[in-house]
Amino acid sequence: MRTVVITGGTRGIGGALADKLRRAGDRVVAIGSADADLTSVRQTSALADRLPDKIDVLVLAAGRFDQRRIVTGEGFEQTFAIYVLGRYLLAARLRPALERAQTPVILNLSGTGGIRAGRIHWDDLQLASGYTMFKATMQGARANDLLGAGYAAHNPNSPIRYVLYNPLFVDSGMHRQLRQPMRALVGAAAALFGSSTADAATLLAALLAEPPAARLTALRRGAPVPLTRPEFDQSAAARLYTVLAELTAAA
Ligand SMILES: NC(=O)c1ccc[n+]([C@@H]2O[C@H](COP(=O)([O-])OP(=O)(O)OC[C@H]3O[C@@H](n4cnc5c(N)ncnc54)[C@H](OP(=O)(O)O)[C@@H]3O)[C@@H](O)[C@H]2O)c1
């Protein structure tokens, strides 16, 4: 029986995947904000300490996006905190537990190979000036590409396979946190054009049944994203890992 930890496993895509894997016989630990506030470095570290000591699959699906710039109690912009810092920290802290498994996998749900937009704002990672939800989300997507790109280089002897996965537009209910009229517009677009969380979960469960053998894979739904793209630049990845190590150590 596999042990699968899913952050963001209480609703949306992560919730549907948790249900599916549980029904298939996996032991699933589903994490939502009631279990730990993953915008907090301290709570994320404490969570890692109480998770199982052998984990076959870590699914990083927690996300929260806001039209206003929200700063966490530790001084981080919320999107950056949950989407970048939190994922970096969990992948690092759970590495020993993952490496006790036969075929460990990190599955990171992100915007890889998506809209060709966004960049890392190296001089203003917390987006103190000119914040928009789009800018924060796109910076998060690019940063997650670098988290994947840098993982193998950072952990050269690890057997962990890292999969970046863009589920494309899914009617997950994520729009619930937006203000009107955007909530209604995005909700209507998701209902019309988005795939269901059940369909997204079916694809992810199939992927986890036979995970790619490579150390790093990036997929846009099922389609491979070439790792030669600039989003996976190794020197930028190393730079991000250094910055995140400093930020988490100081938090
Ligand atoms: N939906 C899409 O179209 C789409 C497209 C591309 C990529 N993605 C990516 O897929 C992932 C999942 O998206 P989704 O649409 O399924 O999201 P969702 O329906 O909004 O679910 C978000 C999940 O994150 C958890 N969460 C939020 N804030 C948290 C916090 N502070 N601490 C701990 N957990 C927290 C929520 O738990 P609670 O139970 O506490 O609310 C919930 O389980 C995201 O990373 C997103 O970037 C989604």
The ligand as a Gaussian input file, in Angstrom:
#p B3LYP/6-31G(d) Opt

LIG

0 1
 N       -7.836000      24.745000     -11.360000
 C       -7.095000      25.002000     -12.429000
 O       -7.613000      25.337000     -13.513000
 C       -5.592000      24.883000     -12.350000
 C       -4.840000      25.090000     -13.530000
 C       -3.442000      24.996000     -13.471000
 C       -2.833000      24.698000     -12.259000
 N       -3.591000      24.489000     -11.129000
 C       -2.889000      24.199000      -9.883000
 O       -3.456000      23.066000      -9.257000
 C       -3.403000      23.221000      -7.837000
 C       -4.748000      22.887000      -7.244000
 O       -5.689000      23.803000      -7.784000
 P       -7.260000      23.708000      -7.481000
 O       -7.904000      24.465000      -8.572000
 O       -7.648000      22.315000      -7.212000
 O       -7.345000      24.585000      -6.118000
 P       -8.535000      24.728000      -5.038000
 O       -9.757000      24.034000      -5.510000
 O       -8.638000      26.175000      -4.705000
 O       -7.932000      23.951000      -3.774000
 C       -6.891000      24.529000      -3.073000
 C       -6.436000      23.589000      -1.987000
 O       -5.363000      24.254000      -1.282000
 C       -5.665000      24.255000       0.099000
 N       -5.162000      25.469000       0.736000
 C       -5.439000      26.750000       0.404000
 N       -4.819000      27.599000       1.234000
 C       -4.149000      26.828000       2.130000
 C       -3.332000      27.117000       3.242000
 N       -3.077000      28.375000       3.621000
 N       -2.789000      26.087000       3.930000
 C       -3.046000      24.810000       3.568000
 N       -3.814000      24.465000       2.520000
 C       -4.368000      25.471000       1.808000
 C       -7.191000      24.210000       0.189000
 O       -7.566000      23.709000       1.459000
 P       -8.888000      24.219000       2.266000
 O       -9.709000      22.995000       2.455000
 O       -8.357000      24.738000       3.534000
 O       -9.550000      25.275000       1.447000
 C       -7.531000      23.265000      -0.945000
 O       -7.403000      21.933000      -0.531000
 C       -2.952000      24.652000      -7.570000
 O       -1.623000      24.648000      -7.177000
 C       -3.060000      25.341000      -8.901000
 O       -2.026000      26.270000      -9.077000
 C       -4.950000      24.584000     -11.149000

